[in-house]
Amino acid sequence: MRYSYEAFLIELGQRLKQLRKDRGLSLRDMVADHNFHFTQWQSFEKGRGISVQTLLRLCEVFDLRLDELVRDLGKFAPAANGMDRETAASKIDAKPKERKTINKSKG
């Protein structure tokens, strides 16, 4: 089984947003009632980095076990276009090509 950290974070963000909405909570509620910073919560939902300590805190907020919160996140499944897992994984994990910068100096 292959996992992708980037896919994990994106899917976790989507799950957190859905959990928040399913419970009728607004971003303001997450700040006022659960002591998260507004930008911190936005970054969670956008799939940015998150600590284990924060994951455990989120489990308390949503009354979930950790395995329930992270179940099946970041797993590679065979793609619908026939691409095998290894190929799909390499495409996701591939780093973007760096652009060459041309310095144009006046002279």
N, C-alpha and C positions, 0 to 999 in steps of 0.2 A: 504494500500500500504506500502510495506517495502522498505527501502533504505539501502544501505551499503556505508559507507564513503570510504572504500578501493576500492570497485567497481567503485564508482563515480570518484575517482582520476585516476584510470587506464583508464577508458573510456574517461575522460577529456584529459588525455595525448595523447591517440590515436586520439582524435578529433583535438587537437592542431597540432599534427604532420601532419594530413591530410589537415587541413586548410593551414598550412604553405606550404606544397607541392602543393596544388591546386592553390595557388597564385604564385607559382614559386619562393618561398623564400628559401634560404639556411640557415643553422645555422649561417653562417657568416653574412647574411643579418639581422637576428634577433639581432645580437650583434651590428653591425655597424650602421644599419638604425633605430633600435628601442630601443637601449640602454639597452638590457638585457645582463647579463653576460652569457658566454658560458655554464658554469656548471649549472647556474640557468635554462637556457632553456632546457638543457638536463634533468634536474630533473623534469621539467614540463612534458616532453614527456614520462618519465618513470613512471609517476603517483605518484609522491611524493607530499607532502603538498603544498598548495597554499593559499595565503591570499585573502580576498575579494577585497582588494585594487588592487591586481595583476589581479584578474578576470576582474575587471572594466577596467584596463589598456589594457588587452587582447581584450576586446570588442572594444576599440578604435582602436587598431592595425588592427583588422580584420573587422572593420566597421559592428559590429553585436550588437544586443541588448543582454543583459545578459540572458534573457529567451531563446534566440536562441542558445547561446553558451552552455548552460547547459541542454537543453531540453532532457528529457528521460535518463539522466545519472544516474547510480547507482540503477535503479529500478530492482526489482526482478520480473521475469516472470516465469511461470511454465516451468520446465525443460523438455527437450525432452524425458528423460528417465522415465517420469512419476512421478518424485519426486514433491511433493507439495511445495508451496512457503515457508511454515514454515520450512520444512526440508532443503530445499536449503539454506535458510537464515541462519539457525543454522550452517550449514556446512561452509559457507563463513565467518560468524562472529566468529566461534570457534577459540580460540587461539591455536597455535601449542603446543603440549605437550613438556614440558621441559625435556631435557635429563639429566640424572643423571651423575654427574662427579665423577669418582672414583680417589681418590688421592692415587697414589702408592708411598709410601715413601721407600727409601732404608734403610735397617737396619737389 
